[in-house]
Amino acid sequence: MAGGRDTLRALLRAANALLQQRRYRAALAVLKGFRNGAVYGAKVRAPHALVMTFLFKSGSLREKLKSIAQATYTHSRNLAYFVFTYKGLMALQSQLQGKKIPFHSFFAACIGGWLVFGDNNPINSQIIMYLLSRILFGLSRLAVEKGYVPQPKQDPFPLVAALIWGTVLWLFEYHRQTLQPSLQSSMTYLYDDSNVWHDISDFLIYNKRTDSK
């Protein structure tokens, strides 16, 4: 027993010593990026999949749990692969050119996006749409910071909110098929299902009746 503990301590010391080696720092950062991508992907997707599955999907409990596990695994795996690819390409470019330049980030992320997120599936689609909204906000702020767009005299957020909600509800009412399925489900619950009821049970307690009344 004591010998096993000593061996474990020796292994931990060797691992910690390796982690302090500066010459391995870039490679180790790539590995930790893979780890962080996997963990973060699971943390983000698991609660989202849990809520959306039990709110909007039908099927047995086993089928729902399987769907949650699959969505969590896919998100976690893809994010881990992307971070690994991105950081690996960043390290390689920096090594080849002897320094880090802004184009390295764009190029590495483009390659990672193509390889990892290029498959058009529901998980990747949600991630891309999430990023797109953040990019539009970020580019708008950057345009103001760089002077390409004059600083607004008033906060433009109320106008942006009005236009976004106006557009999305117009699309939902008249071109529903163009919206992402989970958004369609959410809006159907909010705006269509609220038009239908039979008695107090499906007016206040339940969204839809499950009996044959």
N, C-alpha and C positions, 0 to 999 in steps of 0.2 A: 504493500500500500504506500509506504513512504517513498519507495523507488519510483512509483508512478507519479506521485506529486512532484518529486524532484525533476522528473523528465518533463512534466507539464510546465513547471516554472522555467526550465531551460529553454523550452520551445517559445514561451512567451517572451523571454528576454531576447532571444534571437529575432523574433518577429518585430519587437519594438526597436531593436537596433537597426533592422532592415528599413523600417519605416522612417528612420531618421537620416538615412543616406540620401544626400542631395542629388546624386547622379540618377537615382531611381524615381525622383519626385514626379516627373511628368507621367511616367508609366503608372505609378501608384495613383495619381490624380485621375487618370482614365478609369482605373478599376473602381475607385471610390465613386466616381461619377456614375458608373454602371449600377453600383449598389444604391446610391441615392435616387437614381431614376426609377429603379424597381420599387423602392419603398414609397416614394412620393406618389407614383402612379397608383399603387394599391390604396394609399390613404385617401387620394382624391376620388377614385372610381368606386371603391366599395360602398361608402355611404350613399353616393349618388345612385348607383345601380340598385341598392336596397330600396330606396324610396321610390324610384321610378317604376321598378318591377312590381312592388306590392300595390302601388297606386293605380297603374294602368295596364298591367299585363295579366292575362288570364292563364289558367293552368294549375296543375297540382303544386303543392309545396316543394316537392322534389324538383320539378321543372323550373320553378322560380329560383330556387337556391342554385341550381346548375347554371341558370342564365346569369345570376349575379357573379358566381365564381368565374365564369368564362369572360365576362366583361372586365372584371377586375384583373384577371390574368393578362388579357390582351393589352389593356392600358398600361399595366405595370411593365410587361415585356417590351412593348414598343418604346416607351419612354426610356427604359434602361438601354435598349439598343441605340436609340438616337443619341443619348448623352455620351455613350461609349464611342460612337462613330464621330460625333462632333469634336469631343475633346481629343480623340486620337488624331484626327485630321489637323486640328489646331496645333498640336504638339509637333506633328510631322512638318507642317508648313513653316513653323517657327524655326525648327531645326535646319531645314533646307535653306531658308533665307537669312537666318541669323538674327531675326527680329520678328516682332509681331506687328502686323499692320491691319487696318480695319477690313480690308477685302478678305483676309483670312477667315474672319468670322462669318461673313456672308457666304463665301464659297463652301466652307465646311458644313454650314447649316443647310444650304441648298442640297448638297450631296446626301446628307443625313435625311432630310425631308423626302427626297426622291426615293431613297432606298427603304426607309422605314415607314413613312406615312403616305407613300404613293398609292397604296391599295385603297380604293374607294369603298370603305365599309363604314357602318354606323359609328364605331368608336373613333376612327380617324377623322371622319366628317365632323363630329362634335368638337374634337380637339382643334381642327383647322378653323372652324367657325369661331371658337372661343378666342383663338389667337388673332383672327382677322379683326374682330372688334377692338381688341387691345392695340393692334397695329394702327388702325385708323385714328384712335385717340392719340397714340404716341406720335404719329406723323403730324397730326394737327398741332400738337404742342410744340414739336420741333420746328415746324414752319414758322410759328410765332417767335420762338426763341432766336431763330436765325434771321428774322426780319423779312422773310419771304411773304408773310401775311401780317398785316398791321395788328397790333394788340387791340382786341375788342374793347370798346368802351363800357360794355355791360357784359355780364356773365352769359355766354351763349348756351349754357347747359339747358335752360328751360326750352329754348327753341329746338335744340337737338332732341330732347326728350319728346316734344310734341311731334316732330317729324317722324321719329322712329316708331312711336306708338301708332301714329296715323297710318304709316306705310304698312306695318305688320298686320294691323287689323284689316286694312283694305285687301292685302294679299290673302288673309285668312278667309274673308267673306267671299272673295270673287276669284281667287287663283290659289286655292288651298293646296293643290298638288305641288306647288313650287316650294312649300315650306318643309323643313326637316321633320321627319315623323314624330319625334318626341315633342317638338313644339306644337305640331298639329294635335297631339293627344292632350297636351296641357290646355290648349285653347278650346278644344272641344269640351273638355270638362268645365271650363270657366264660362263659356259663352253659349254653347249649344245645350249641354245637359241642364243648365239652369233654366231653360225654357220648358222643361218637361217635369211634371209631377202628377200624382194621383190622389194622395192624401198626405196627412201630416208626417207619415213615416218617411216618404221619399221627398218631402219638402224640407224637413229640418234634420232628420237623423241620417238617412241614407241618400246617396246620389241617385241610385236606381233601384227599383224594386226587383227582388229576386224570386218572388212567388208568382203565381199565375192568376192573381186577382184581376 
